[in-house]
Structures are given as C-alpha cells and as structure tokens.
Amino acid sequence: MTKTKIPKTHPRAKSLQVREKVNEGYSEGIMTEQGLIAHGRGEAFDYLLGEITISEATVAIKVAAATLLISKNPIISVNGNVATLTPKEVVKLAKNVGAKIEVNLFHRTLEREKAIMKKLKSFGAKNVLGIGKEAAFEMNGLESSRRWMDPNGIMVSDTVLVPLEDGDRTAELRKAGKTVITIDLNPLSRTAQTASLTIVDNIVRAMPLLLEETKKLKNIENDILKDMIKRFDNKVNLGKSLSYIIKRLEKDSVIRVNAQ
Ligand code: PTJ
C-alpha cells in the first residue's frame, strides 16, 4: 500500500487524509473497489455542500440522537465504507445508546465480514452480529445480499442506523415497520429519500457529532425527546438541504458571471 504524507497546509488536506483512510480500508480487505467509487460520489456531493455540516444536518443529527435514545432495540448496520471511515465512532455510539452492531454487506464475503468484525473489535466492540451463517434470516422483498439478517439483530430491531449505502434496503426496512436513520451526502439518493430520518452530511463529520449529541441528550426525559422527534419533518429538512446546494451554486454562478 502506498501511504502518502499529506501536508497540513494543503488546501484540501482533510479530504486527502480521508482518502488515505479509504486506501487503508481497501488494503485491509474491508472496503471493495465499488466502495471506492461510492466514496468518490460522496466526495462530489460534499464539494457541493462546501464540505461543512449544514444547519439542516445539525438539526437532523439532534433528532437522530433523540430517536436512538428512545428506541427499545436500536442497531447500527455496518458496511465496508462505514467500518473504514468511522469504526471508533460506531462502537462508542453503540455503547452510548445501547445499540447492537450488525455487519451487513452488499458485496458479501465471509473474509470481509470477519475483517470488519476484527476492526470493530479492535475499537472495543464486544459483540458483532451478522457474521457468516449467523445471518440466517432472509428479508422479504430484497434480492441483494443485504437481505440476510441476524435473527438477534436487524430482524428484531425497532430502529436501524444505516449510514452510507445503496438504495434497495431502506424502503423494505420501513415496510417492515422499522425506523430508519441514514447518513448520506446525496440528498437525492433513494436511501436519503426513503429513510425516516436523513442526515445529509459526510459520515466522518456526522458520526462524531451524533455521538456528542447522544451524550448531551442522554439524561433528558423521554417525553421531551419524543416531542423533538414529532416536530421534525424529514421531507421538509431534505428539501432544505437540496435548496442549500442549489442556492450555493446559484450564488457562485452569479459571482462568476458578474466577474466576466
Ligand atoms: O461494503 P458493501 O459491500 O456493503 O458496499 C458498500 C457500498 C457503499 C459500496 C454500497 O452500499 C454502494 O454501492 O453504495 P452506493 O449506491 O454507492 O451509495 C452510497 C451512498 O453514500 C451515495 O449516495 C453516496 O453519495 C453516499 N456517500 C459516499 N460517501 C459518503 C456518503 N455519504 C456520507 N458520507 C460519506 N463519506
């Protein structure tokens, strides 16, 4: 693996450091080639957002924290990109909200599942579900490998955090009566559009913020948290996130046209 030292003064240092992490995840057999492509798509949307956590995402993160805290059986679904970019935060968040962790892959191999489990355990995860034959139950309506679920995990959960994934599962999880929270830089993606709660942000920024927010809200009464959730409208928030990108581009194009 070629490791490049990124100069701190580089204007795009953060993004390049994340790419180094991606490179590492790929070399460890955690992330796939397809994951690299997915990361590139994410980067493009992040560029349009200005590589910041916009206020709509901050609101969604607060409501996501409240949702995880009031859930009876929350779970975090982990794929190759998630395990590469935020393994530490996944483990800490799970501990904070009493969530289980399940590996669920689109490009499923036992080697990758084990590599992801090893990574999560290196950050302190005690139990990682969904490995090999443990994921013995099939989800109705899904044909991809994501249909395999652990009977002790996603199958019996009430809330599933599904960060950064392709679009065939979220709608089916919702049909099965689950609350689905996603983190997706693309507000137009099927996952973003069909989730109960969408955080339009980069997972590397959103996960630490979500973790902090669960710490802040941990001792707040359930009724207050429930009220917060009731007042949140995901469709409106998603629309605002898209508007943010459009306005930003419009502003930029006006500046450029006027400068001619
Ligand atoms: O590890 P596997 O086998 O389960 O496969 C995982 C990937 C991500 C390869 C698979 O789920 C996939 O192909 O996903 P898609 O269809 O490319 O969708 C990924 C979504 O995540 C896209 O909407 C991207 O814009 C978004 N995305 C990419 N990187 C980030 C991101 N969202 C938040 N933070 C990111 N860093």
Residues whose N, C-alpha, C, O or C-beta is under 5 A from the ligand:
A	BS01	PTJ	Q34 G35 A38 H39 R41 G42 N79 G80 N81 N104 L105 F106 H107 L164 E165 D166 G167 I183 D184 L185 N186 S189 D201 N202 I203
